[in-house]
Amino acid sequence: MINIEELKFDEKGLIPAIVVDASTKKVLTLAYMNKESLKISIEKEMTCFYSRSRNKLWLKGETSGNYQHIVSITADCDKDALVVLVNKDGPACHKGTDSCFNDLVFESEVNHYFSLEGLMNLVKGRKEEKKEGSYTTYLFEKGLDKILKKVGEETTEVIIAAKAEDKKETIYEIADLAYHILVLMVEQGISLKDINDELASRHVIDHKVKQEKMTK
């Protein structure tokens, strides 16, 4: 772990801080810190920036309530830029959007990026705007009982494939199950963040239990 004094601030005493959602790894914003705001960020474990337009420090969320709780701060190899992983309470952008980066400049037709968040958004879209011929839309139209039936069927398929120790088939069936679980989540109004938060809370509990066992 390096010391703040090792960081390279520019001629104005600032260092760029790229803020990233710890859960989704989505870039939220690019802001600047000086030594004072960085120290405050570390002490409070919440992002504090230096506003170049107002020439003052500002704690993110102090007026909006959209605080950013710091998970970690990492410097690049030249020690002149920071990546700040955060758990956020609300939108990162002052315009009310999840991220400040929303205006697409270019998108390749050849290179594609897959994420559960992207798939979740697609599934949500099929529920909100019914697309004719879509299997996902079909599931939503049939309702909860049909969705639950498919989750049950896919769970059985996973068990059969795993029991046969067929790795390739098990991966295939787990992917099918994961998709139908996402459909169920959308139907029930459950977000990926809800699941992430639940797992994170269990991780903390598990960590505490391990510590207790080690001290006995």
Buried (B, 14 or more C-beta within 10 A) or exposed (E): EEEEEEBEBEEEEBBBBBBBBBBBEBBBBEBBBBBEBBEBBEEEEBBBBBEEEEEEBBBBBEEEEBBBBBBEBEBEEEEEBBBBBBBBBEBBBEEEEBBBBEEEEEEEEEEEEEEEBEBBEEBBBBBEEEEEEBEBBBBBEEEEEBBEEBBEEBBEBBEEBBEEEEEEBBEBBBEBBEBBBBBBBBBEEBEBBEBBEEEBEEEEEEEEEEEEEEEE
